[in-house]
Amino acid sequence: MIYDGYTRRIRLLDGTRTINVLYRPATALERDMAAWVWDSLSDDAAEREIYFWVSKHIDVCDAECGSWWSTPDGLRDFDHKRPDVFKELVQAIQGVIPDSSGETWAVLESAYNSNLVDGLKLLKVNRKLANRDCGDCQKHWYNESTGDVIKENSTGLPMERISPPACRTQTGCLKGTPERQRSLNRANRMAVKHYFECRATGTFPDDPLVKEHAVIIERVLGRKAVTNA
């Protein structure tokens, strides 16, 4: 299991039972290359490649699954017995149908990558603002020079706002607005944390999403900054 916030879940209806599958969604490049490979091979070879490809993307499955999800041969047997369910699994990994969250990965992917870039840039220029809670900023005054909340002299409590925060004015805020924040979303906070854990230990999993995120992180922060972090 890779704890970077990007593992997703699909609930497959297999007769009267529901099977939960945790999987790694394919990147856009993977989707394009997989389609090209499958179209370039004979039917038998393409079928074998699809089973191998799917097996690499599945992390874990409910115990009721048995061993079908863990090997290409098991997936082949499952496909031959339940082709409609297997097709749904492939489509989920490709990100072209909604998963159990109701979200469609192929639709989200570009926005998640943009958020990773924007969130890293914001951390680079203003870490305190990046980590500031927008809800609290709506209620209390902040010293934009220090990034700290301003406190009442008499009570030591945060000073309540009497005018709108920057995000509600023409000046604007580097973080965006509470509705459309440029700070890292939950998945990307986990992805960045996972990256630095891998960098510190010198061990990265062989995973396309992890590799893609490593390229983005090092491009935005700079390899020297990343190495010295």
PyMOL commands that set and color helices and strands:
alter all, ss='L'
color gray80, all
select helices_A, chain A and resi 28-40+43-57+63-65+72-81+83-94+105-125+127-130+134-139+166-168+186-201+208-221+223-228
alter helices_A, ss='H'
color red, helices_A
select strands_A, chain A and resi 8-14+17-23+58-61
alter strands_A, ss='S'
color yellow, strands_A
deselect
rebuild
show_as cartoon
